[in-house]
Amino acid sequence: MADPESKEVTATNKVAPKEGEPLPTTHESKASGPSVSTPVTSFEVEDQAVVSPSMERGHWGSNAEFIMAAMIITIHYSHIWRLPYMCYWNGGAAYMILYGFFVLLFGVPIIYMDVSLGQFCGKGPAHIWNFCPLFRGIGVGMVVVIAMYHPVYGAIASWSLYYLFQSGSSVLPWSTCSNEWNSLSCSNGQAASFNTTGDSYMSSILLSPGEEYFNNRVLQISSGLEESGGLRWELVGCTFVTALLIFAALFWGVKVIGKVMLVTVPLFFLLLLALFIRGGTLPGSLDGVKFALMPSPVYLLHVQTWASALISAWYTVGMATGIISTLASYKRFKSTALRDSYVVCGVSLVVGLVTTMMVFAFYGAIAQQKGVSVSDALMTGPGTVYIAMAEILARLPVPQVWSFALFFMLLLLGLSTQIITAEVVITAVLDSVPRRSRLIRIVVTAAVCGVSFLLTFPYLSQGGIYFFTMVDISVMRLSLYVFGFLQLLTVGWIYGMEQLSRDIKMMTGLRPPVVFKFIWCFLLPLLILLMFLHSHIQHYRLAYHNYLFPIWAEVLGWFISLVPLAPLPAFVFVAIYVARTQPVLSPKPDWGPADPAYQAEYHRQKSRNLTMTDKIKAVFST
């Protein structure tokens, strides 16, 4: 039997507004609307709805553009240099099964909630939380997280572009020990190996040419944080080039971004597939894949295996970052949400499995060439591609082609990620201005790209890799858990499942599945609390390879972790003491559907004065 609410969608513009309800934003209501007491906010909504086409917020050209953009966020560098390493240390296939299970069980509901919130209100994360002004700091904090990560991605993109340029050399510079940056420890022989210890590796006395090239030539790495050294101007130049490319993709808005994603993401997949096939044909590659995916059921009895797989799944789907909700805010109001969530998570899972097998195929080939075990060849972090994979590709016939493919793939991934993360910050700024124009968009885009370029400089110094490691680990050390828990608490229990279900039905015609509501309201909040306690029971010193960070760097790392949380108390203060006339736990007047045609319907079916019993019943209602 059809739900009566589904009839309200088509009847919205035909029902006369009742006394005290905001008028629908149509031309008829402006011409001959009845004389009723209308909130001032209704005129603000009308005013925003009649801007010229040049000032519209914009939409994706097609749903495929949104899916491609969301995919690039769930397919990031950790798929290449963290997921394979975690797979090795946590039981091989046992870990991958748990990881895949958690991506589907929790990743789909997480993305579905983000997509639904962004698509419904048509705003970025900084303004989504207008449905609960007390916790608007959650959305602002998410923007801060992305703003802090954007320069980190810039450093990775600069390394990729630098290697890409060098791939055109007649002799790849990371393939020999006869260069000016090589030391007496450099060796192409079989004695060089990488012995892994925890999250770092200790190099033996003999070093490979790839390792010396990355450390001595590309990074010109210093002895530690205490010696930051000068800037690597070649990397600065590469970063400037990438900043120009990112600006070119961003300044015209989401329609151009969508077209860029339609090119870069499929091209990334093609290059990944080519490298996967080539890696599988290398001598010893099968040994590497077997080594990685050989199931070790005993690891299923370890809490650490379950915790690592769960946290990796959360990172994969971008939980508590606001990226997906920002991308969804540019979707058409009447668009799919559940199907898109399954597609994004499914593709991300497949890519994670393919990259893991590809990386271990290369490790198997490296191990056979060096005459060592696969475990002795393992590396984690940037060394996975910029040292290990670069070396083995340099030994292939026509190595320039394969090296170009690898680093072009990494560059595409880096540029696409930077484009999307920059858009989160730009959207937050543009959503705060009363009017839109192309000039404002260009100015804000130039400012974001320019500031991010300057903030990349610490990572491009000779001690930059240490800053890179510290920031990469610290930024989401607390925000992942705090924002994730508060988001679920706010949406599930303050805004309420009944109201969220009505909102989603208004857009898609379907209410969210009961199992998703149970996960949002009960299961995920409990797991986030448990994982927070688990991850902070044991303290691990910050380290890069065999360098342990000093105590002051540990303190600085925790300060970095607290920065994204600063907006929380600030907006609590604003909500309670500044905006005293506005209820702190009720939506602001400007909160509602992005399509003005549904404003009247939203206010008519808004849930009011629900008891806790009503909210619990709403979780299990269909």
GULUMPA-87939 format. One record per residue (C-alpha): residue in one letter; z, y, x. Coordinates in steps of 0.001 Angstrom, whole numbers, plus 524288, in hexadecimal, padded with zeros to 5 digits. Layout:
> a/Z/Y/X
...
This chain:
> m/80000/80000/80000
> a/7FC4E/80D42/80555
> d/80743/8163B/80960
> p/807DF/82267/80093
> e/808C6/82AB3/80CD1
> s/7FAEA/8272D/81089
> k/7F5F1/82E6A/80488
> e/7FC17/83B04/80905
> v/7F2B1/83C1E/81469
> t/7E6B0/83E1B/80C2D
> a/7ED91/8461C/801BC
> t/7F399/85018/80AAB
> n/7EA5C/85B4A/8081D
> k/7E9BB/858EA/7F965
> v/7F847/859B9/7F649
> a/7FDA4/86738/7F391
> p/80917/86AAE/7FC4F
> k/81664/86A34/7F60E
> e/82038/87516/7F622
> g/825B3/87772/803B9
> e/81B82/86F25/80AD5
> p/812B9/874E2/81561
> l/804F9/877BA/810ED
> p/7F9E1/86F2C/81614
> t/7F1E5/87623/8204F
> t/7E503/876DD/81911
> h/7DC60/8822F/81568
> e/7DF7A/88038/8070D
> s/7EDF4/881F7/80914
> k/7EB9C/88E94/81045
> a/7E2D9/893DF/805B8
> s/7EA6D/8906F/7F990
> g/7F728/889F2/7FD45
> p/80205/88A40/7F327
> s/80CEA/893E6/7F489
> v/81771/88B58/7FA3E
> s/821EF/88CEE/80464
> t/81B46/88823/810A9
> p/821C3/886A7/81DEF
> v/81CB4/88FDD/82847
> t/81904/88444/830A1
> s/80E12/880B9/8274F
> f/806FE/88D56/82AAD
> e/80882/88A37/83920
> v/80207/87D1A/836F0
> e/7F6E4/88399/82F8F
> d/7F52C/88D98/83A2A
> q/7F3C0/8832F/84478
> a/7EA4D/87B5D/83C48
> v/7DFE1/885D2/83B4A
> v/7DDB8/888B2/84990
> s/7CFD4/888D1/84E69
> p/7C9D8/87C59/853D3
> s/7CAFE/881AE/861A7
> m/7D9BE/881FA/86001
> e/7DBB2/87485/85A00
> r/7E470/86B09/86113
> g/7D980/8611D/861C8
> h/7D82E/85281/85FC7
> w/7D2DC/846FA/8673B
> g/7C46D/84551/86509
> s/7C6D9/83718/86148
> n/7D20D/82D88/860C4
> a/7CC70/826C8/86CBF
> e/7CF6C/832EF/874C3
> f/7DDBA/83239/870FD
> i/7DE61/823B6/87429
> m/7D840/825D8/88194
> a/7E1B1/830DD/8849A
> a/7ED5F/828AC/8803F
> m/7E8A8/81D27/8885B
> i/7E864/8250C/894DC
> i/7F6C6/8283A/892E3
> t/7FAA4/81A07/8911A
> i/7F22A/81608/89CBD
> h/7F7BF/81D5C/8A849
> y/7FA67/81B5E/8B6AF
> s/805FC/81272/8B439
> h/7FC67/80843/8AF08
> i/7F6B3/8077D/8BCB4
> w/80219/808EB/8C5F0
> r/80E7C/8061C/8BE21
> l/80B4E/7FBEC/8B3C9
> p/805EC/7F1D2/8BD85
> y/811D9/7F39C/8C636
> m/81B48/7F21D/8BAC4
> c/813B8/7E619/8B698
> y/815DD/7DFF1/8C3F1
> w/82460/7E311/8C48B
> n/82795/7DEC6/8B6B8
> g/8217F/7D18C/8B4E8
> g/812C6/7D32F/8B47B
> a/80D17/7CEB9/8A79D
> a/81AA2/7CE72/8A175
> y/81BE5/7DCFE/8A3D2
> m/80E26/7DFF9/89EE9
> i/810CD/7D86C/8925C
> l/81D35/7E031/88FFC
> y/8164C/7ECE4/8935B
> g/80B2D/7EA0E/889F8
> f/814B9/7E609/87F53
> f/81C53/7F2C1/880AE
> v/81009/7FB30/880F2
> l/80BC1/7F56A/873FB
> l/81941/7F484/86DB7
> f/81E4C/801F0/8718C
> g/81290/8091E/87713
> v/80ACD/808E2/86A74
> p/815FC/80E6F/86226
> i/818E1/818E2/86C70
> i/80AB9/81D67/86CFF
> y/809A3/81C62/85E26
> m/81531/82593/85C51
> d/80FCC/82F54/86636
> v/80243/82EEB/8603B
> s/807A9/830B6/85285
> l/81040/83C51/8560D
> g/805B2/84376/85DA2
> q/7FAFE/840B1/853D5
> f/80364/844CC/84840
> c/807B2/85234/84CFE
> g/7FC46/85561/8560F
> k/80559/85A9C/86096
> g/8094D/856D1/86E46
> p/816AC/85124/871F0
> a/81D14/85E71/873B0
> h/81ADA/86151/8652F
> i/81B70/853D4/85F0D
> w/82A34/854D2/85F53
> n/829E1/86009/855B1
> f/82D40/8554D/84BF8
> c/83ADB/8558F/8523B
> p/83D63/86299/85921
> l/84A26/85DBE/85F1E
> f/84292/85448/867B7
> r/8368D/85C57/86A94
> g/83A9F/85BA9/878D6
> i/835A2/84DA2/878C3
> g/8279B/8522E/87752
> v/82913/85D48/88105
> g/82F60/853E9/88AB7
> m/823B1/84ABC/88962
> v/81AA8/855ED/88CFF
> v/8233F/858B5/898D7
> v/8220C/84A79/89D1E
> i/81336/84B13/89C7C
> a/812E0/85837/8A36E
> m/81AE8/8525A/8AE88
> y/81248/8464F/8AF8F
> h/80549/84D77/8AF70
> p/805E7/851FF/8BDC4
> v/809CD/8442C/8C1C2
> y/7FD35/83F00/8BBCF
> g/7F635/84A09/8C2E0
> a/7FAA3/844AF/8D002
> i/7F57B/83721/8CCB4
> a/7E875/83CC8/8C86C
> s/7E76B/84427/8D54A
> w/7E96B/8378E/8DD0B
> s/7DEE9/830D8/8D4F2
> l/7D533/83BE4/8D6EE
> y/7D811/83C26/8E587
> y/7D568/82D8D/8E6B6
> l/7C966/82F14/8DE34
> f/7C39B/838ED/8E7A4
> q/7C6A9/83013/8F32E
> s/7C032/8247A/8EC75
> g/7B328/82A3A/8F069
> s/7B5FD/82850/8FEF3
> s/7AD3F/81EFB/90659
> v/7B9A2/81833/90B24
> l/7C51F/8191E/901DB
> p/7CFFC/81FD5/90980
> w/7DAA6/816D2/90438
> s/7D398/80AB5/90951
> t/7D53F/80C8B/9180C
> c/7DFC0/80F9D/92212
> s/7D704/81811/92AA1
> n/7DA27/82532/9246E
> e/7E235/83061/929B8
> w/7ED08/82E46/91FC8
> n/7EEE3/81FF1/92351
> s/7FA81/81BF4/92BA3
> l/7FC55/810D6/93521
> s/80253/8091A/929F8
> c/7F588/808BB/9226E
> s/7EF8E/7FB42/92159
> n/7E452/7F52A/919F6
> g/7E929/7E7A7/91D82
> q/7F06D/7DDC7/91577
> a/7FDD3/7E16A/91A88
> a/7FF60/7ED87/9121F
> s/80697/7EAEA/90583
> f/80E96/7F1C2/8FB3A
> n/81BF2/7EC19/8F89C
> t/82111/7EFED/8EB58
> t/82F27/7F38F/8E8DF
> g/832B0/7F7A3/8DB01
> d/82AA8/8036F/8D725
> s/82677/8066D/8E501
> y/82025/7FF98/8F080
> m/82385/7FF42/8FED9
> s/817BB/7FF48/9079F
> s/817C6/7F68F/91380
> i/8159A/7FBF6/92115
> l/806F9/7FAB9/91F5A
> l/80123/8037E/914EC
> s/7F456/80212/90DC1
> p/7E9B5/80C88/90F06
> g/7EAA0/80F44/9007A
> e/7F916/81228/9016D
> e/7F76A/81B0F/90D1A
> y/7EC3E/82241/90689
> f/7F422/824EB/8FA38
> n/80080/828E8/90159
> n/7FB5E/82F40/90DCC
> r/7EE91/8352A/9092D
> v/7EF2C/8379D/8FA80
> l/7FD90/83ADE/8F8D6
> q/800EB/83DC8/9070B
> i/80E27/8394E/9027C
> s/81A6F/83F5A/9081C
> s/826FA/8384B/90B83
> g/82DA2/83BCB/8FEA4
> l/83152/84619/8F4AF
> e/8386F/84DB1/8FF26
> e/82B26/85044/90588
> s/821EE/854D7/8FAE3
> g/81788/8591E/904B4
> g/80B7F/8612F/901CB
> l/801B6/85FE3/8F6E9
> r/7F69B/85623/8F7E7
> w/7EBDD/85FF1/8F55C
> e/7E180/8559B/8F337
> l/7E9AA/85042/8E80A
> v/7EBE4/85E10/8E301
> g/7DD23/85FC4/8E279
> c/7DB9E/852F2/8DB12
> t/7E628/85726/8D17C
> f/7DF38/86412/8CF50
> v/7D29A/85CD6/8CC14
> t/7D9A4/85411/8C254
> a/7E060/85FF2/8BC4E
> l/7D30F/86632/8B9E1
> l/7CDFC/859BA/8B3A7
> i/7D9F2/858E6/8AAE3
> f/7D88B/86720/8A6D6
> a/7CA35/864D9/8A393
> a/7CDF5/85990/89AAA
> l/7D924/860D2/8941C
> f/7D59C/86EFD/891DA
> w/7CC73/86CAD/88654
> g/7D5FD/86466/87EA4
> v/7D7B7/856D9/8793D
> k/7C980/854B7/8757C
> v/7C548/85570/883AB
> i/7D0FB/84D53/887F2
> g/7CCBC/842CF/87E74
> k/7BF0E/84262/88417
> v/7C4AE/8418F/891D3
> m/7CD2B/835FA/88DC9
> l/7C16B/82F28/887CF
> v/7BB25/82F79/89553
> t/7C66E/82DA6/89ED6
> v/7CDE7/822C3/897F2
> p/7C273/81942/89605
> l/7BE05/81C2B/8A3E8
> f/7CBBF/81904/8A8B8
> f/7CB2B/80C03/8A16A
> l/7BDF1/808B7/8A763
> l/7C29A/80B7D/8B536
> l/7CF04/803B2/8B2E1
> l/7C707/7F840/8ADF0
> a/7BE08/7F8F1/8B9C8
> l/7C98E/7F8F0/8C334
> f/7D023/7EE05/8BB94
> i/7C3F6/7E57C/8BCB5
> r/7C20D/7E8DA/8CB1D
> g/7D03F/7E632/8CE2E
> g/7CF55/7D8F9/8C792
> t/7C42E/7D4E4/8D09E
> l/7CBB3/7D78E/8DD3C
> p/7D07C/7CC0B/8E575
> g/7DEC2/7C99C/8E256
> s/7DE93/7D189/8D5CA
> l/7E1D1/7C5C9/8CD58
> d/7EE05/7C35C/8D573
> g/7F263/7D133/8D2AE
> v/7F04A/7CFFB/8C401
> k/7F76D/7C2F1/8C3A2
> f/80274/7C8C9/8CB86
> a/80404/7D3EE/8C1D6
> l/80271/7CCD7/8B50D
> m/808E4/7BFDC/8B846
> p/81320/7BEF2/8AD8C
> s/82159/7BE7F/8B1B8
> p/828DF/7BB7A/8A538
> v/835E8/7BCBE/8AC3B
> y/833CA/7CB82/8ACA6
> l/834BA/7CBC4/89DE5
> l/84345/7C942/89FB0
> h/844C1/7D5CD/8A7A5
> v/84889/7E233/8A077
> q/84149/7EA35/8AAA8
> t/83445/7E3E9/8A6F4
> w/835E3/7E77C/8989B
> a/83A9F/7F52E/89BCE
> s/82F69/7F7DC/8A54D
> a/82535/7F312/89BA0
> l/82AF7/7FB30/89097
> i/82BE6/807C1/89878
> s/81E28/805BB/89DD7
> a/8191A/80456/88FE7
> w/81FC6/8111E/88C11
> y/819D2/81837/89798
> t/80C7E/8128F/89465
> v/80C0F/81826/88693
> g/81141/8256A/88ADE
> m/81DF2/824C8/8834A
> a/8256F/831A3/882C1
> t/81A8D/83994/88927
> g/813D7/83FC8/87D66
> i/80649/83D08/882E1
> i/801A4/8342F/877EB
> s/806E2/83D4A/86D67
> t/7FFB4/848AA/873C6
> l/7F2F1/84123/873DD
> a/7F532/83CE8/865C2
> s/7F764/84AFA/86186
> y/7E8BB/84D15/86357
> k/7E51A/841D8/85A4C
> r/7DFF6/84418/84CA1
> f/7EAFA/843F8/842C3
> k/7E52F/83876/83B39
> s/7E382/82F33/846C2
> t/7E823/821B7/84A69
> a/7F4AC/82028/8521F
> l/7F8FD/811F1/8520B
> r/7EBD2/80C83/8563D
> d/7EAB6/8165E/86140
> s/7F832/81290/8662F
> y/7F471/80438/866E6
> v/7E7A3/80754/86DC0
> v/7EE0F/80FE8/8781E
> c/7F8F2/80633/87AF5
> g/7EFB9/7FA96/87AFA
> v/7E633/800AE/88491
> s/7F159/80539/88D47
> l/7F6C9/7F76D/88DAF
> v/7E9A7/7F189/89150
> v/7E77F/7FBB0/89BFA
> g/7F515/7F902/8A155
> l/7F211/7EA92/8A286
> v/7E4B7/7ED19/8A8AF
> t/7EA11/7F6BB/8B2C1
> t/7F51F/7ED6D/8B64A
> m/7EBA1/7E250/8B8D4
> m/7E281/7EB75/8C02D
> v/7ED35/7F083/8C927
> f/7F23C/7E2DD/8CC31
> a/7E471/7DE0A/8CE98
> f/7E36E/7E860/8D931
> y/7F0DC/7E4BA/8DE7C
> g/7ECA4/7D68E/8DF43
> a/7E0B0/7DA85/8E712
> i/7E8ED/7E30D/8F017
> a/7F29D/7D811/8F252
> q/7E7DE/7CE7A/8F5F4
> q/7E178/7D801/8FF70
> k/7EE53/7DB44/9061C
> g/7F346/7CD5E/9061C
> v/7FFC5/7D097/8FEC0
> s/8056E/7CCFD/8F18F
> v/8023C/7D50E/8E588
> s/81051/7D9C1/8E4BC
> d/80F2B/7DF6F/8F27E
> a/80314/7E72F/8EE7B
> l/80933/7ED73/8E27B
> m/80B4A/7FC05/8E18A
> t/80F96/8051B/8D6AE
> g/80CFA/81342/8D390
> p/800F1/81AA5/8D866
> g/7FF8C/81147/8E3DB
> t/7FA5B/80717/8DA65
> v/7ED3C/80DE7/8D958
> y/7ECDA/817D0/8E46A
> i/7F089/80DB4/8EEB0
> a/7EF4A/7FFA0/8EA1D
> m/7E37A/8004E/8E117
> a/7DCB5/80A71/8E9A7
> e/7DDD3/8014A/8F557
> i/7D84B/7F54D/8EED8
> l/7CCE9/7FCF9/8E8FB
> a/7C9DE/8024B/8F682
> r/7C750/7F455/8FB05
> l/7BD10/7F18B/8F08A
> p/7AE60/7F2EF/8F21B
> v/7AA57/800EC/8EF03
> p/7B8A6/8053B/8EE99
> q/7B4FD/8133C/8EB44
> v/7B068/80F25/8DDAB
> w/7BCCA/807BB/8DA4F
> s/7C5A3/81209/8E016
> f/7BE92/81C72/8D842
> a/7C056/8143F/8CBE9
> l/7CF01/81297/8CE40
> f/7D21A/820BB/8D11D
> f/7C8E3/82611/8C6DE
> m/7CFF9/81D7B/8BD05
> l/7DD12/822D9/8C19E
> l/7D7D0/830BA/8C116
> l/7D314/82ED6/8B322
> l/7E05E/82981/8AF62
> g/7E744/834D6/8B5FE
> l/7DEA4/83F81/8B054
> s/7DF3A/839C3/8A2A6
> t/7EE08/838B6/8A347
> q/7EF44/846A4/8A826
> i/7E64B/84BAD/89D80
> i/7EE76/84541/892E9
> t/7FBB2/8491F/89898
> a/7F72E/85727/89A98
> e/7F2D2/85771/88C6E
> v/800BD/8543B/8883F
> v/805BE/86085/88EF2
> i/7FA5C/868E0/88A3A
> t/7FC3E/86434/87C3C
> a/80ABA/86778/87CC8
> v/80782/8755C/88105
> l/7FC57/8777F/87764
> d/80459/8723A/86C0C
> s/80E40/87CF1/86EF9
> v/804DA/88851/86DE5
> p/80234/88E1C/86058
> r/7F378/88E8C/86206
> r/7E96B/8869E/8695E
> s/7DD56/88B0F/87078
> r/7D491/885B3/87AF8
> l/7D940/89027/8844F
> i/7E77C/88C39/88270
> r/7E3B9/87E0F/8846E
> i/7DCBE/88146/8912A
> v/7E7F9/8899E/8963F
> v/7F249/87F55/89324
> t/7E9EE/8747D/898F5
> a/7E7AD/87C3E/8A575
> a/7F63A/87F1F/8A679
> v/7FA16/870DB/8A4B0
> c/7F001/86BF6/8AE76
> g/7F357/876AD/8B844
> v/80210/874BC/8B7AF
> s/80097/86608/8B87D
> f/7F7C4/86794/8C45E
> l/80232/86FA1/8CB43
> l/80CF8/8662B/8C76F
> t/8053F/85B2F/8CDCA
> f/806F6/86154/8DB3C
> p/8141D/85AC4/8DE4B
> y/80D8B/84D88/8DC70
> l/80276/85164/8E593
> s/80B15/85483/8F127
> q/80DB5/84AF7/8FC28
> g/81A5E/8474B/8F576
> g/813ED/84763/8E827
> i/81463/838C0/8E5FE
> y/82342/8397A/8E5FE
> f/82347/84453/8DBC1
> f/81944/83C60/8D42E
> t/82219/83063/8D437
> m/82E34/83815/8D064
> v/827F1/83F32/8C4F7
> d/82071/83349/8C02F
> i/82D0F/82B76/8BF2B
> s/835F1/83644/8BA5A
> v/82EB3/83D64/8AF79
> m/82FEF/832E0/8A507
> r/83C3D/82C58/8AA28
> l/84412/83233/89EE5
> s/83A1E/83845/895A8
> l/833E2/82B30/89216
> y/840A0/82667/88C35
> v/84637/83329/886F4
> f/839C9/837FA/88067
> g/8360F/82A74/87BBA
> f/84341/82827/87554
> l/84417/835AB/86F40
> q/83639/834F6/86A10
> l/8390F/8284C/862F3
> l/84606/82D8C/85DFA
> t/83FE6/83A26/85918
> v/833E5/8343C/852BB
> g/83A87/82835/84D3E
> w/84777/82D71/84859
> i/84690/83C33/8471B
> y/838A2/83E3F/84285
> g/83964/830CD/83C71
> m/830C6/824F2/83AC8
> e/82E01/82812/82C8F
> q/82857/8355E/82FDF
> l/820F3/83050/83BBE
> s/81B41/82551/83387
> r/81697/82F15/82958
> d/81082/8378A/833F5
> i/80932/82C1D/839EE
> k/80492/82784/82C97
> m/7FFA4/8353A/829BF
> m/7F716/83471/835F2
> t/7F2E2/82651/83686
> g/7F553/820E4/828EF
> l/7FEC5/816B6/82E53
> r/80D4D/816CD/830F8
> p/811F0/811FD/83E4B
> p/8154F/80374/83EEF
> v/8237C/80012/83C59
> v/82497/7F974/84997
> f/820B4/80630/85039
> k/82B1E/80DBB/848D0
> f/8354C/803A5/84CA6
> i/83127/804C9/85AED
> w/831AA/813B0/85A69
> c/83EE7/8149E/853C6
> f/84691/80931/8593D
> l/8406C/8013F/8641E
> l/83AA6/80B88/86D2B
> p/84680/814BF/86D3B
> l/84F64/8095D/870C0
> l/84645/8049D/87B86
> i/844F9/81246/88138
> l/853BA/81367/88251
> l/854B3/805FA/888AD
> m/849B3/808D4/89241
> f/84FCF/815E7/895B7
> l/85C91/80F40/89928
> h/85596/80453/8A070
> s/84D21/80D6B/8A888
> h/858A7/815E3/8ACA3
> i/862EE/80B82/8AF5E
> q/85D52/80924/8BCD2
> h/859C5/814A1/8C55A
> y/84E27/81353/8CE67
> r/84C15/81CE1/8D973
> l/83F55/82455/8D947
> a/83680/81F05/8E3E1
> y/8289C/81F92/8E8AB
> h/82587/81384/8F0BD
> n/83069/812B4/8FAE2
> y/8349B/820F4/8F94E
> l/8410C/822F1/8F155
> f/84237/8303A/8EAF4
> p/84DFB/83868/8EF28
> i/85929/83AE8/8E5C0
> w/854B5/848D0/8E2DA
> a/8478A/8435A/8DE9E
> e/84E88/839D8/8D591
> v/855B3/8455C/8CF74
> l/848FA/84CF0/8CE50
> g/842C0/84124/8C7C6
> w/84D60/840E6/8BD5F
> f/84BAC/84F7E/8BB4E
> i/83D2B/84D16/8B904
> s/840F9/8429E/8AF2F
> l/84940/84C7A/8A7AF
> v/83EF4/85745/8A703
> p/8377D/8517D/89B4F
> l/8445D/85049/893EC
> a/84792/85ECE/8952C
> p/84037/862BD/888A8
> l/848FF/859E0/88072
> p/8557D/8621F/880F0
> a/84D8A/86EA4/88139
> f/846F0/86BCA/87433
> v/8537B/8669A/86E48
> f/85968/873E6/87146
> v/84D9B/87AF1/86B7D
> a/84DE1/87298/85F2F
> i/85C78/87465/85CBA
> y/85F6B/8821D/86159
> v/8528C/88981/86104
> a/84AE3/88454/85552
> r/856C6/883D0/84C8D
> t/84F34/884E6/83FC2
> q/8474F/8789E/8429A
> p/84D87/86B2D/84018
> v/84E03/86478/84D44
> l/84B10/856CA/8481C
> s/840AA/85A65/83E16
> p/83253/85D39/840C4
> k/82EA2/86B4D/84358
> p/8262E/8720C/83926
> d/819FB/8709B/84179
> w/81B7F/861CD/842A6
> g/81209/859EA/83A7E
> p/804A7/85392/83A40
> a/7FA44/85936/84326
> d/7F09B/85994/837DE
> p/7F489/86504/82F0D
> a/7EF04/85DD6/82336
> y/7FA93/85496/823C5
> q/8054C/85EC1/82514
> a/80891/85F08/81692
> e/808E9/85044/815CF
> y/811D9/84F8A/82194
> h/81BB6/858ED/81BA5
> r/81AF3/851E0/80E9D
> q/81E12/84478/8143D
> k/82798/848E3/81ED4
> s/833D5/8407C/81FB3
> r/8403E/84820/81D03
> n/84EC5/8452E/81E27
> l/84D5D/836D3/8217F
> t/859E9/82F75/82435
> m/85B6C/82642/82FB7
> t/859F2/81AE0/82661
> d/84CFB/82073/821B5
> k/8485C/821E7/82FC3
> i/84BDC/813E0/8330B
> k/844D3/80F00/826E7
> a/838DD/816F6/82ADB
> v/837F1/80F38/83781
> f/835E7/8028B/83014
> s/82DBF/807CE/824CD
> t/81F47/804D0/8243D
